[in-house]
Amino acid sequence: MTTRIDRRFAAVREEGRAALMTFVMAGDPDYEASLAILKALPKAGADLIELGMPFTDPMADGPAIQAAELRALASGQNMKRTLALVRDFRRSEEVTPIVLMGYYNPIYVYGVERFLAAAKSAGIDGLIVVDLPPEEDEELCLPALKAGFNFIRLATPTTDDKRLPAVLANTSGFVYYVSITGITGSAAPDSAKVAAAVKRIKHHTKLPVCVGFGVRSAEQARAIAAAADGVVVGSALVEAIRKSLGPDGKATPATVSSVTDLVRTLAEGVRSARARFLGTVR
């Protein structure tokens, strides 16, 4: 079965470029502003959207995303409202893939069977659950695949060739390569090391390889896009949201544009990697 994610990567591959994947937290800073941001992302240049599921104990996330989760939770965001957010997004946008990213606890509490049915109905395409290893595939991964979702796994700089086949075994849609060791937004990626890692992973899979953690600028996006099939940006976007908020922590008229302006710049960086590549082969 071909999914929205498969179709989107096929489309950007036809254009000879990498995809730009943007991460924002569901409900940050509130439901209405979050929905407005979601609706604006595709027009700003996002090819795929990762949507965070707010959680109280986000062990892999840095300060920026942790703060976004706290803002979302304080505004009343929960799993039910996150699914509703995607459903509202899908009323006007049927093409852009949505991947839910986060931790297993909120899904477990909601109930796996109930969650998968509701997520499918809402229009979600894929799942990234960072704290479920391959050894626990029967818990969520295999039921999700059976229900028609892409289940995306993380590979890291410490995932060696012995471990990689287990990581890739039930992965679909794309592979998410974490470019640094550490939490989100904690350091900038080394493009040469990333290129070598992407090449190594591609020896084991035909899936697209997307790179995230630490990408903040158009220059970094361009460098990563030259080697990877996709570039993921998250902390920089949620930090842009934070900086746009008023003294009361509420959204302002600048909140949506603070995100979309940055996404446009990042999209230009990703697309310029294609232009540079085409220039070398003429």
C-alpha positions in Angstrom: 0.0 0.0 0.0 1.3 3.4 -1.0 1.0 6.1 1.7 1.1 9.9 1.7 4.6 9.7 3.0 5.7 7.4 0.1 4.0 9.7 -2.4 5.7 12.8 -1.0 9.2 11.3 -1.1 8.6 10.1 -4.6 7.5 13.6 -5.6 10.5 15.4 -4.1 12.8 12.7 -5.6 11.4 13.5 -9.0 12.4 17.2 -8.3 15.9 16.0 -7.5 15.9 17.4 -4.0 15.5 16.5 -0.4 12.3 17.0 1.6 11.9 19.6 4.4 10.2 18.1 7.4 9.0 20.5 10.1 8.3 19.7 13.8 5.9 21.6 15.9 4.2 20.7 19.2 0.5 20.1 19.1 -1.3 22.7 21.2 1.6 25.1 21.4 0.9 27.8 22.6 -2.8 27.0 22.4 -5.1 25.0 20.1 -6.2 27.9 17.8 -2.6 29.1 17.2 -1.3 25.6 16.8 -3.9 24.9 14.1 -3.1 28.2 12.3 0.6 27.2 12.3 -0.2 23.7 11.0 -2.3 25.1 8.1 0.4 27.6 7.2 3.3 25.2 7.1 2.7 23.5 3.7 2.5 26.9 1.9 5.7 28.0 3.6 7.6 25.1 2.2 7.1 22.1 4.5 6.9 18.9 2.6 6.0 16.8 5.7 4.9 17.7 9.2 6.0 16.1 12.4 3.5 16.9 15.2 4.6 16.4 18.8 2.4 14.6 21.3 2.8 16.6 24.5 4.2 14.5 27.4 5.3 15.4 31.0 8.6 13.5 30.8 10.2 14.0 27.4 13.6 12.4 28.1 15.0 12.9 24.6 14.1 16.5 24.2 16.1 19.6 24.9 14.9 22.8 26.7 13.1 24.3 23.7 10.9 21.4 23.0 10.3 20.6 26.7 9.1 24.2 27.1 6.8 23.8 24.2 5.3 20.6 25.7 4.7 22.5 29.0 3.0 25.3 27.2 0.8 22.9 25.3 -0.1 20.9 28.4 -0.9 24.1 30.3 -3.3 25.1 27.5 -5.2 21.9 28.0 -3.7 19.8 25.1 -4.1 16.1 25.4 -4.3 13.1 23.0 -7.9 13.7 22.2 -7.3 17.3 21.3 -4.1 16.3 19.3 -6.2 14.0 17.2 -8.8 16.7 16.8 -6.1 19.1 15.7 -5.1 16.8 12.8 -8.8 16.3 11.9 -9.3 20.0 11.7 -6.1 20.3 9.6 -7.3 17.7 7.2 -10.5 19.6 6.5 -8.5 21.8 4.2 -5.3 19.9 3.5 -5.3 16.3 2.1 -1.9 16.0 0.7 0.8 16.9 3.2 1.8 13.9 5.4 1.4 14.1 9.2 3.7 12.1 11.5 2.9 12.0 15.2 6.1 12.0 17.2 6.6 11.5 20.9 6.5 8.9 23.6 4.5 5.7 24.2 2.9 6.7 27.5 0.1 8.9 26.0 -0.7 6.2 23.5 -0.7 3.5 26.1 -3.0 5.5 28.4 -5.4 6.2 25.5 -5.4 2.6 24.5 -3.5 1.2 21.5 -6.5 -0.1 19.5 -8.6 3.0 20.3 -5.6 5.2 19.4 -4.9 3.6 16.0 -8.5 3.7 15.0 -8.8 7.4 16.0 -5.5 8.3 14.4 -6.5 6.7 11.1 -9.8 8.5 11.1 -8.1 11.8 11.8 -5.8 11.5 8.9 -2.4 10.7 10.5 0.1 8.9 8.3 3.0 7.8 10.4 4.3 7.4 14.0 7.6 8.0 15.6 7.7 6.6 19.2 11.1 7.3 20.5 11.0 5.0 23.6 9.8 1.8 22.0 12.8 -0.3 20.8 12.5 -3.0 18.1 12.2 -5.7 20.9 8.8 -4.2 21.7 7.4 -4.2 18.2 4.3 -6.3 19.1 3.3 -3.5 21.5 2.6 -0.9 18.9 4.7 -1.2 15.8 3.2 -4.3 14.3 -0.4 -3.3 15.0 0.3 0.2 13.5 1.7 -1.4 10.3 -1.3 -3.7 10.1 -3.6 -0.6 10.4 -1.8 1.1 7.5 0.5 3.5 9.2 4.2 4.0 8.5 6.2 3.3 11.6 9.4 5.3 11.5 12.4 4.3 13.6 15.3 6.3 14.8 19.0 5.5 14.0 21.7 7.3 15.9 25.5 7.7 15.7 25.8 4.8 18.1 23.6 2.5 16.0 26.3 0.2 14.5 26.0 -2.2 11.6 25.2 -5.1 14.0 22.2 -3.2 15.5 21.0 -1.5 12.3 19.1 -4.5 10.8 17.0 -4.8 14.0 16.2 -1.1 13.8 15.2 -1.3 10.2 13.3 -4.6 10.4 9.8 -3.2 10.6 10.6 0.4 9.7 8.6 2.0 6.9 8.1 5.4 5.3 11.6 6.7 6.1 14.5 6.3 8.5 15.1 9.1 10.9 18.8 9.6 11.5 19.6 11.5 14.7 22.6 13.5 13.7 24.1 14.1 17.2 24.4 12.1 20.5 22.3 13.9 23.0 19.0 15.8 23.3 17.2 17.8 20.7 18.7 21.2 19.8 21.8 20.6 21.9 24.4 20.9 19.2 24.9 21.5 15.5 25.4 18.5 13.2 28.7 17.8 11.4 27.6 17.6 7.8 30.6 15.3 6.8 29.8 12.8 9.5 26.2 13.0 8.6 26.9 12.2 5.0 29.0 9.2 5.9 26.3 7.9 8.3 23.6 8.4 5.6 25.7 6.4 3.1 26.2 3.6 5.6 22.5 3.4 6.4 21.6 3.3 2.7 23.7 0.1 2.4 21.1 -1.5 4.6 17.8 -0.1 3.2 16.1 1.5 0.2 14.0 3.7 2.5 14.6 7.5 2.4 16.9 8.7 5.2 16.0 11.9 6.9 18.3 13.8 9.3 17.3 15.8 12.3 18.4 17.2 15.7 20.4 20.4 15.7 19.5 21.9 12.2 18.6 25.5 12.8 19.6 27.5 9.7 19.3 27.5 5.9 23.0 26.9 5.6 22.8 23.8 7.8 19.7 22.6 6.0 21.5 23.0 2.7 24.5 21.1 3.9 22.4 18.2 5.2 20.1 18.2 2.1 23.2 17.5 -0.1 23.5 14.1 1.5 20.1 13.1 2.9 16.7 12.5 1.5 15.1 14.8 4.1 16.0 17.5 6.6 14.1 17.7 9.9 13.9 21.0 11.8 12.2 21.2 15.2 13.8 23.1 18.1 14.4 26.2 16.0 10.7 26.4 15.1 9.4 25.9 18.6 11.9 28.5 19.8 10.6 30.9 17.2 7.1 30.4 18.6 8.4 31.1 22.2 10.0 34.3 21.1 6.8 35.5 19.4 4.6 35.2 22.5 3.4 38.1 24.5 4.4 38.9 28.1 1.5 36.8 29.3 2.8 33.8 27.3 -0.1 34.0 24.8 0.1 34.0 21.0 0.5 37.3 19.3 -0.2 38.4 15.7 3.4 37.6 15.0 3.3 34.0 16.2 2.3 32.3 12.9 4.6 34.4 10.7 7.6 33.8 13.1 7.3 30.1 12.1 6.5 30.5 8.5 9.2 33.0 7.8 11.8 30.6 9.2 10.3 27.7 7.2 10.5 29.7 4.0 14.2 30.3 4.7 14.9 26.7 5.5 13.0 25.6 2.4 15.1 27.8 0.2 18.2 26.2 1.8 17.0 22.7 1.0 16.0 23.6 -2.5 19.3 25.4 -3.2 21.1 22.1 -2.5 19.2 20.8 -5.6 20.3 23.8 -7.6 23.9 23.3 -6.6 23.7 19.6 -7.5 22.2 20.3 -10.9 24.9 22.8 -11.5 27.6 20.2 -11.0 26.2 17.7 -13.4 25.7 19.9 -16.4 
